[in-house]
Amino acid sequence: MDVTEAWELDIVPHRFSYEELKKATSGFRDKELLGFGGFGRVYKGTLPNSNTQVAVKRIYHDSKQGLREFVSEIESIGRLRHRNLVQLLGWCRRRGDLLLVYDFMPNGSLDKFLFDEPKMILTWVQRFKIIKGVASGLLYLHEEWEQIVIHRDIKAGNVLLDSELNGRLGDFGLAKLYEHGANPSTTKVVGTLGYLAPELTKTGRPTTRTDVYAFGALLLEVVCGRRPIEAKALPEELILVDWVWDKWKQGAILEVVDPRLRGDYDESEVIVVVKLGLMCSNNDPSKRPTMSQAVRYLDGEVEMPGLLVAPEEYNVRKLVTSDGLEEFVHSYPPSSYFERVSAGSSVYEGEGDVDLEASSCRGDGSSTLIRSKTSPALLLSTESLLLQDSTQARCPR
């Protein structure tokens, strides 16, 4: 039995008992499993006293060092209030497990509506509403709350949809929680391949600008209905931002719009979103807009810049693997070694040199985590690098 320390009694939000959450999730049975990733497993539950449906995220935290900071970070997250954030309702600690209780989002994550065989085809009106909602939530985190909150892992899988298909950002703050109890000389940054800003490979330090970069990737994938890196695409379409930029230069930007919309969309809104996506994807952090600027563009309060600056295409070189596949890598100094392991989320950590790990989800639901140790990191933007055998795991649901 765990002993509750005095300082834990002052933590807001509500502290649930372990038995209460165990009962709510039918003993954390697999049939209640909604998904899993690097932070742990997520279960659907129903609170016994109120019949309220919730999502329970179970995180294993094996370090007693930093536990107080870990829990105090929960208090900060629990005080965040915005209609486009998934609300943290409460928490529970039991030995090495930390359980976080959130509002349940009945429509799941946005990626299930965009890729492969979606549940339904979102209309442009629905997509634009989701984009504006996410932008509003991110603006709140960056500029409107009492502290700056960096999300660190913005992607379609972390945008959850409520019963009315409003977009809500989930998993905000968890990357910072994950750091507590880690080696203080190590930097850990969560991110997913295709959403990682280039400067992260050099500094390892997330900022509001790296969030904006990931938001740009999200904008483009919502318009195009495609992942930021599409491993099975034609070579010229492999990296989404490069393909969209090429179409922009050709004056054929509407060719990137998801064909499943069948031409039913507002052209002016699409152009604003695509243009903003390219601006956010600039390799130079200082040239990316802030979220307050992005929201004003989306709301039509200010006009977009007349001249669109190139996102300054990555310094990309091609590799040919043993099976003849072309692989694209950011052209940093070569890595000393690569190790492929399976994972559902991505973390890279460095001490002196940068140790980078980034996950890439495949169309069949599997994911690959690519890890490199280098100075600085060599970031892969591809489905596979055939240097060692790999294992696979399901992508987070």
C-alpha positions in Angstrom: 0.0 0.0 0.0 1.3 3.5 -0.9 1.6 6.2 1.6 0.3 9.6 0.6 2.8 12.3 1.5 1.6 15.5 3.0 2.6 17.6 0.0 0.5 15.4 -2.3 -2.7 16.5 -0.6 -2.2 20.0 -1.9 -2.0 19.0 -5.5 -4.8 20.1 -7.9 -6.6 18.6 -9.8 -8.5 15.9 -8.1 -6.7 12.8 -6.8 -8.5 9.6 -7.6 -7.9 6.4 -5.7 -6.3 3.5 -7.6 -9.2 1.3 -6.8 -11.6 3.8 -8.3 -9.7 3.9 -11.6 -9.2 0.1 -11.6 -12.9 -0.3 -11.3 -13.6 2.3 -14.0 -11.4 0.5 -16.5 -12.6 -3.0 -15.6 -9.2 -3.8 -14.1 -7.3 -2.2 -17.0 -8.4 -4.9 -19.3 -7.2 -5.0 -22.8 -10.7 -4.6 -24.2 -10.7 -1.1 -22.7 -7.4 -0.2 -24.3 -7.6 2.8 -26.6 -4.0 3.0 -27.6 -0.4 3.1 -26.4 2.8 4.9 -27.0 6.1 6.0 -25.4 4.2 7.6 -22.4 2.2 4.5 -21.6 -1.2 2.9 -22.3 -4.5 4.7 -22.5 -7.7 3.0 -21.4 -11.3 3.9 -21.7 -13.1 4.1 -18.4 -16.4 5.0 -16.7 -16.2 6.6 -13.3 -18.4 4.5 -11.0 -20.0 7.3 -9.0 -21.0 9.6 -11.9 -21.0 7.3 -15.0 -18.7 9.9 -16.7 -16.6 8.4 -19.5 -12.9 9.2 -19.2 -9.6 8.3 -20.7 -7.0 7.0 -18.3 -3.4 7.3 -19.3 -1.1 4.9 -17.3 2.5 6.1 -17.2 5.3 4.1 -15.6 7.7 6.3 -13.7 10.5 4.3 -12.2 12.5 7.1 -10.6 11.7 8.3 -7.1 14.1 11.2 -7.8 12.1 14.0 -9.2 8.7 12.5 -8.3 7.6 15.7 -6.5 8.5 17.8 -9.5 6.7 15.2 -11.7 3.5 15.6 -9.7 3.8 19.4 -9.4 3.9 19.5 -13.2 0.6 17.7 -13.2 -0.8 20.5 -11.1 0.3 23.0 -13.7 -1.3 20.9 -16.5 -4.5 20.6 -14.4 -4.9 24.3 -14.2 -4.9 24.7 -18.0 -8.4 25.5 -19.3 -9.3 25.9 -22.9 -12.0 24.6 -25.2 -9.4 23.2 -27.6 -7.3 21.3 -25.0 -8.2 17.9 -23.7 -9.0 18.6 -20.1 -7.0 16.8 -17.3 -9.6 15.8 -14.7 -7.4 14.2 -12.1 -4.5 11.8 -11.3 -3.4 8.9 -9.2 -0.1 7.6 -8.0 0.6 4.0 -7.2 4.1 2.8 -6.7 5.9 3.3 -10.0 2.7 4.1 -11.9 1.3 7.5 -12.5 -2.3 7.6 -13.8 -3.7 10.7 -15.5 -7.5 11.0 -16.1 -8.7 13.0 -19.1 -12.0 13.9 -20.8 -12.9 11.1 -23.1 -13.0 12.1 -26.8 -15.5 9.8 -28.5 -14.2 10.3 -32.1 -10.6 9.5 -31.3 -7.7 11.1 -33.0 -7.6 13.1 -36.2 -5.2 10.7 -38.0 -7.9 8.1 -38.2 -9.9 10.5 -40.3 -7.1 11.5 -42.7 -4.9 8.5 -43.6 -5.3 5.0 -45.1 -8.9 4.0 -44.8 -10.5 6.7 -42.6 -13.7 6.3 -40.6 -15.3 8.9 -42.7 -14.1 11.6 -45.1 -14.0 15.0 -43.3 -15.5 17.8 -45.3 -13.4 21.0 -45.8 -15.7 22.9 -43.4 -14.9 20.3 -40.7 -11.2 20.3 -41.5 -10.9 24.1 -41.4 -12.8 24.2 -38.0 -10.3 21.6 -36.6 -7.3 23.6 -37.9 -8.6 26.8 -36.3 -9.4 25.0 -33.0 -5.9 23.5 -32.8 -4.4 26.9 -33.6 -6.5 28.5 -30.8 -5.4 25.9 -28.3 -1.7 26.2 -29.2 -2.0 30.0 -29.0 -3.3 29.6 -25.4 -0.4 27.4 -24.5 2.2 29.7 -26.0 1.0 33.1 -25.2 -2.2 33.3 -23.2 -1.6 31.2 -20.1 0.5 32.5 -17.1 3.4 30.4 -18.3 4.7 29.4 -21.7 3.8 25.7 -22.4 5.6 24.0 -25.2 3.6 21.0 -26.6 6.6 19.2 -28.1 4.7 16.6 -30.1 2.0 18.2 -32.3 0.7 15.8 -34.8 -2.6 14.4 -36.1 -2.4 11.6 -33.6 -2.4 14.1 -30.8 -5.4 16.0 -32.1 -8.5 14.5 -30.6 -12.0 15.0 -31.8 -15.0 15.4 -29.5 -18.6 14.5 -30.3 -19.0 17.5 -32.5 -15.6 17.0 -34.3 -14.0 19.9 -32.6 -10.2 19.5 -32.6 -8.5 19.4 -29.1 -4.8 19.1 -28.4 -3.9 16.2 -26.2 -0.7 15.1 -24.5 0.5 18.7 -23.9 3.0 18.9 -21.1 3.7 15.2 -21.0 7.1 15.6 -22.6 8.2 17.8 -19.8 6.8 15.3 -17.3 8.8 12.6 -18.9 12.0 14.6 -18.2 11.6 14.6 -14.4 13.9 12.1 -12.8 16.1 11.8 -15.9 19.8 12.4 -15.9 20.1 16.2 -15.5 22.9 16.4 -18.1 20.7 14.7 -20.7 18.2 16.4 -22.9 15.1 14.5 -23.9 12.7 15.8 -26.6 9.7 14.1 -27.8 8.9 14.3 -31.5 7.8 12.4 -34.5 9.6 12.1 -37.8 8.3 14.7 -40.3 7.3 17.1 -37.5 10.8 17.7 -36.0 12.2 21.2 -36.7 15.7 21.1 -38.1 17.2 23.0 -35.2 16.2 20.3 -32.8 18.9 18.1 -34.3 21.5 20.7 -33.3 20.3 22.1 -30.0 18.0 19.4 -28.6 15.9 22.3 -27.1 12.2 22.6 -28.0 10.8 26.1 -28.3 7.5 27.7 -29.3 9.1 27.9 -32.8 9.6 24.2 -33.0 5.9 23.7 -32.0 5.1 26.1 -34.9 7.1 24.0 -37.3 5.1 20.9 -36.3 1.9 22.8 -36.6 2.9 23.7 -40.2 3.3 19.9 -41.0 -0.2 19.4 -39.4 -1.7 22.1 -41.6 -0.3 20.5 -44.8 -1.4 17.0 -43.9 -5.0 18.1 -43.1 -5.2 19.8 -46.6 -3.5 17.0 -48.5 -4.8 14.0 -46.5 -1.2 12.7 -46.4 1.5 12.2 -43.8 4.5 14.5 -43.7 6.6 11.7 -44.9 4.9 9.2 -47.2 7.3 6.3 -47.6 5.3 4.6 -50.4 5.0 7.8 -52.5 6.9 8.7 -55.6 10.4 10.1 -54.9 9.3 13.6 -55.6 6.3 13.3 -53.3 8.2 11.6 -50.4 8.5 14.7 -48.2 5.2 16.5 -48.1 6.5 20.0 -47.6 8.9 19.8 -50.5 6.1 18.4 -52.8 3.7 21.2 -51.8 6.4 23.8 -52.3 7.1 22.5 -55.8 3.4 22.7 -56.7 3.3 26.2 -55.3 6.1 27.3 -57.5 4.4 25.7 -60.5 1.2 27.6 -59.8 -0.6 24.3 -59.3 -1.2 24.4 -55.6 -4.8 23.1 -55.7 -3.4 19.8 -57.0 -2.2 19.0 -53.5 -5.7 19.1 -52.0 -7.0 15.8 -50.8 -8.8 14.3 -53.9 -11.4 12.7 -51.6 -12.9 16.1 -51.1 -13.9 15.9 -54.8 -13.3 19.6 -55.3 -15.8 20.7 -52.6 -13.8 23.3 -50.7 -13.3 27.0 -50.3 -10.3 27.8 -52.5 -9.3 31.0 -50.7 -9.3 29.1 -47.3 -7.3 26.3 -48.8 -4.7 28.7 -50.1 -4.4 30.5 -46.7 -3.9 27.1 -45.0 -1.3 25.9 -47.5 0.5 29.2 -47.5 0.6 29.3 -43.7 1.8 25.6 -43.6 4.7 26.5 -45.8 5.5 29.6 -43.7 5.5 27.5 -40.5 7.8 24.9 -42.2 10.6 27.4 -42.8 14.0 26.0 -41.8 14.8 29.3 -40.2 13.0 29.6 -36.9 13.0 33.4 -37.0 11.0 33.3 -40.3 8.2 31.2 -38.9 5.1 33.1 -37.7 4.1 33.1 -34.0 0.8 31.4 -33.1 -0.9 34.8 -32.6 0.0 35.7 -36.2 -1.1 32.3 -37.4 -4.5 32.7 -35.7 -5.0 36.1 -37.2 -4.2 34.8 -40.7 -6.7 31.9 -40.3 -9.4 34.3 -38.9 -8.8 36.6 -41.9 -8.0 39.5 -39.6 -4.8 40.2 -41.5 -3.8 39.4 -45.1 -1.1 36.8 -45.8 2.2 38.2 -47.1 2.1 38.7 -50.8 5.5 37.0 -51.4 6.0 33.5 -50.0 9.6 32.8 -49.0 10.8 29.3 -49.8 10.9 27.1 -46.8 14.6 26.7 -47.7 14.6 23.0 -48.6 16.6 20.8 -46.4 20.1 20.0 -47.4 19.1 16.6 -48.5 21.2 13.9 -50.1 20.2 10.5 -51.4 21.4 7.2 -50.2 20.9 4.0 -52.0 20.4 1.0 -49.7 21.2 -2.6 -50.4 17.8 -3.2 -52.0 18.1 -0.1 -54.3 15.6 2.1 -52.4 16.4 5.7 -52.3 16.6 7.1 -48.8 16.6 10.8 -47.9 18.6 12.0 -45.0 19.3 15.5 -43.6 22.9 16.1 -44.6 24.6 16.5 -41.3 28.0 14.8 -40.5 27.7 11.0 -40.8 26.5 9.0 -37.8 28.9 6.7 -36.0 26.2 4.0 -35.9 22.4 3.5 -36.2 20.2 1.3 -34.2 16.6 0.6 -35.1 14.2 -0.4 -32.3 10.5 -0.5 -32.1 8.5 2.2 -30.3 5.3 4.1 -30.3 6.6 7.5 -29.5 9.9 9.2 -30.0 12.5 10.6 -27.7 16.1 11.7 -28.4 18.6 12.4 -25.7 22.1 13.7 -25.7 25.0 14.4 -23.5 27.5 16.5 -25.4 26.7 14.9 -28.7 23.0 14.6 -29.6 21.4 11.2 -29.3 18.4 11.3 -31.5 15.4 9.0 -31.7 12.4 9.6 -33.9 9.4 7.5 -34.8 7.8 7.0 -38.1 4.4 5.4 -38.6 3.7 3.2 -41.5 0.5 2.7 -43.4 0.1 -0.8 -42.0 -0.1 0.5 -38.4 3.4 -0.4 -37.4 6.0 2.1 -36.3 9.8 2.3 -36.6 12.0 4.1 -34.2 15.3 5.3 -35.6 18.1 6.1 -33.2 21.4 7.8 -34.1 24.4 8.9 -32.1 26.3 11.6 -33.8 27.7 15.1 -33.5 25.3 16.6 -34.4 22.6 14.0 -35.1 21.9 12.6 -38.5 18.1 12.8 -38.8 16.5 10.2 -41.1 13.4 11.2 -43.0 12.5 7.8 -44.5 10.7 4.6 -43.8 13.7 2.4 -43.3 17.5 2.3 -43.4 18.8 -1.2 -43.9 21.8 -1.2 -41.6 20.4 -3.5 -38.9 17.3 -5.7 -38.6 14.3 -3.9 -37.0 11.4 -4.8 -35.0 8.0 -3.3 -35.2 5.2 -2.2 -32.9 1.8 -0.7 -33.5 1.7 3.1 -33.8 -0.2 4.9 -31.0 -3.9 4.5 -31.4 
